[in-house]
Amino acid sequence: MSDRVLLKHGAGGRAMRALVEEVFVRDALDGLPAGAVGLAAMDDGAAIPLGDGRWLVVTTDSHVISPIFFPGGDIGRLAISGTVNDLAMMGATKVLALTCAVILEEGFSRAELERVQASIRATCREAAAPIVTGDTKVMGRGEIDGIVLNTTGVAITDRVVRDSGLRPGDRIVVTGTLGDHGLAVLSARHSLGLEGDLRSDVAPIGSLIAHLLARHGDDVTAMKDPTRGGLASALAEMAQKGGVGVVLDQLALPVTDEVRAAAELLGIDPLVVANEGKAVMGVRPEVADAVVAWLREHPLGRSAAIVGTATSERPGSLILDTGFGRRLVSELEGEPLPRIC
């Protein structure tokens, strides 16, 4: 174990989970009611039973990105979407309230701050998620990089969906194309001038998940949003928690031509690139086709696809079937694209 915190410890892969487990979870004292989902579960949020069949779901997240404005979004849209999506991944699509704390570097542009705030406001309206309280701090020049946002969300649900529920035979479904966010941000950050329309997928997907759960709530066994570390990290964690192996079908993975071309040029696997408007889930095999058809009826789910299967073989492993053979997909320690969410 390193005696210093490194960038890889915030990138969503094995190194980040190890840091959280060794420092924060190890001595966690939940003090929660029986059956509650707390910090030790390392899910997308906490879930507290209210005693009337409903659950209170709470999540929090901090957001940094460079550049703060990028094709398809900005740090404001990212912050609201990330929090709403974490709630949705636990089945909580009815957001009661959000908080938003803003930490600014001295000298930050007032015009850019107002632009970020306008984006926050618009995304809150889109997600039907009101901000009810917040905080503002200003740091000295060089003490932070421009702007940092922290958001917390609270929601109610009748059924909690965990990321640990995969079972052998479950089909793996993604709600859309992979790698859009990370590669759009990378291209903007370094002014790569890549051909095509590389745009972030950042969006609040609560309405998509509500649409799904309204018809197929009992058919969904596990959910997670493949943000930092991409689909590979999300599925690796889901497989380890569920005690299953996951076999992915490479030919079924939805990837745009622009992302595929950029990834090949840069030598980056889209499987490890962040997404900010997608979900990955396990669904019962007998209804997988119906689930995908239903997702595709929603504007945010038009590229939904079945991409793999959970198996009893090699528990905790992620295997890619290329059509010519199979290979083990190793989850990265960190992520090749820092500061993307």
C-alpha positions, 0 to 999 in steps of 0.5 A: 500500500502506498504511503501517499495518495496518488491520482489513481486513488480517485479514478474509480478502479481497484486502487480507489476501492482499496483506499476507501476500504482500507481508510474509510470503510474499515472503521466505519460505524454505521449506526443504521437500522437493521437491513439498511445499506450503509458505507460498508456496502460501497454501493452508489448510496445509502438506503435506510428503511423508513418502516412503512415499506419505503426506503430513504436513499442518500448519496453524495459526490464531488466533481472536478473536471478539466476543462469545465466546459466540454462538448455536450456539457460542463461541470454543472450538468455533470454534478447534478446528473452524477448525483441523480444517476447514483440515486437512480442506480439504487431504484430511487428515481423520485428525488426529494432534494439536492444540496450543492456546495461550490468551492471557488479559486480566487480570480475565477471568472464571474461570467463562467460561474454564472454559466455553470449556475445556469447549467445547474438550474437547467439540469435540475429542471430536466431531472425534476430535482430541486436544490434546497440548500448549499454552501460557497467557499473561496480558496486562494489562487493555486489552492484549487483548480478553478471550481469544485462542486459537491452535491448530495441527493435524497430520494424515496423508493419502494424497492432498493436495487443493489449492485451486488445482485447479479446471478448466474444466467442474468443478461447484462444490459447497457442503456447506450453507447460506451466511452462518449464522455471520457473521449470527448473530454480528452479531446477537448482538454488537449485540443486533439481536433479529432474528426467526427462529433465527439460529445459527452453523454452526460445527462440525468437518467432518472426518467429512463430508469423510472421508465424501466422500473415501471414495467420491469422493476422485478426483472432487474437484479443489479444496477450501476452507472459505469462512470470512472473506470468505465464499463470494465470497472463497474462490471468487475465490481458487480461480479465480485460482489455478486460472486459471478463471472461475466462474459461480454460479447465484443460484437454486441458492445454499442460504440459510436464510430467516432469513439471507436476511431478515437480510441483506436488512434489513442490506444485506449479501450472504450471499456475503461472510459467513463460514461456519464449518462448510461447504466449497466444492469443485470436482468432476468434472461427470459425478459432481456429482449423485452427490457431492451425493447422497452428501454429503446422506447425512451429517448435516453435508451435508444442504443440499449443492448444486451452485451453479456451474461453472468455465469457461475464460472470464474467468480469475480472475473470479467471475460471478453468474447471477441468472436475468435476467442476469449480473454480476461479483461483486467480492471485498471488500477486507476483510469487513463483519463484523470479529472473527468467527473 
